[in-house]
Amino acid sequence: MAVSGLLCTWCLLSGLQNLEAIIFFPLRSIFSIIFTTAIAVLLWKEKLKWAGVAGLVMAAVAIGCLSVA
C-alpha cells in the first residue's frame, strides 16, 4: 500500500512538472476511469457492453467540458 501511494505521489508531481494543472487534472480523471475499466476487463474478465462504452465516452467528454468551462 505504501508503494502504490509513493508511486501515485511521484506520478502526480512529475505530471505537474510537465503539464499545467488545468490540463493535468482533467487528463488524470479521464485516464483514471479508463484505466480502472481496462483493469476490470483484463483481470476480472468483466464484459463491457455498448452502453458501458458509451458511458465511458460520455464521462470523458463531460470531464473535458467541465475543465474548459
C-alpha positions in Angstrom: 0.0 0.0 0.0 2.9 2.4 0.7 4.4 1.6 -2.6 1.3 2.5 -4.5 1.0 5.7 -2.5 4.5 6.6 -3.3 4.1 5.8 -7.0 0.9 7.9 -7.1 2.6 10.9 -5.5 5.6 10.5 -7.9 3.3 10.4 -10.9 1.4 13.4 -9.6 4.5 15.5 -9.1 6.1 14.6 -12.3 2.9 15.2 -14.2 2.6 18.7 -12.7 6.2 19.4 -13.7 5.5 18.6 -17.3 1.9 19.9 -17.7 -0.1 22.8 -16.4 -2.5 21.9 -13.7 -5.5 22.9 -15.8 -4.5 20.2 -18.3 -3.1 17.6 -16.0 -6.0 17.1 -13.5 -8.8 16.6 -16.2 -6.5 14.1 -18.0 -5.8 12.4 -14.7 -9.5 12.0 -14.1 -10.2 10.7 -17.6 -7.4 8.2 -17.6 -8.3 7.0 -14.1 -11.7 5.9 -15.3 -10.3 4.3 -18.5 -7.5 2.5 -16.5 -9.9 1.2 -13.9 -12.2 -0.1 -16.7 -9.3 -1.7 -18.5 -8.1 -3.5 -15.4 -11.7 -4.8 -14.8 -11.9 -6.1 -18.3 -8.4 -7.7 -18.4 -8.0 -9.1 -14.8 -11.6 -9.9 -13.8 -12.9 -10.7 -17.3 -15.7 -8.1 -17.0 -17.9 -7.8 -20.1 -18.1 -4.3 -21.4 -21.3 -3.7 -23.4 -22.0 -0.9 -25.8 -23.8 1.0 -23.0 -20.7 0.8 -20.8 -18.5 2.1 -23.7 -21.0 4.9 -24.4 -20.9 5.8 -20.7 -17.1 5.9 -20.7 -17.1 8.2 -23.7 -19.7 10.5 -22.2 -17.9 10.6 -18.9 -14.6 11.5 -20.7 -16.3 14.2 -22.7 -18.1 15.6 -19.6 -14.8 15.8 -17.7 -13.2 17.5 -20.6 -16.1 20.0 -21.0 -16.1 20.8 -17.3 -12.4 21.5 -17.3 -12.8 24.0 -20.1 -15.8 25.9 -18.5 
